[in-house]
């Protein structure tokens, strides 16, 4: 994921801004981390450079 995406991403639950927490990056690509909603506090993982912005209940269904 490119950090420039932060300009267009928002929380799918309440449309608030997201805060980026980077765990691992390569050059200008964020490979692992999380996005945290500044309002509701919901967390969305970034794995293999892909942000998972599914709401929590849908994320659990998709993993099963």
Buried (B, 14 or more C-beta within 10 A) or exposed (E): BEEEEBEEBBBBBEEBEBEBEEEEBEEEEBBBBBBBBEEEEBEBBBEEBEBBBBEEEEEEEEEE
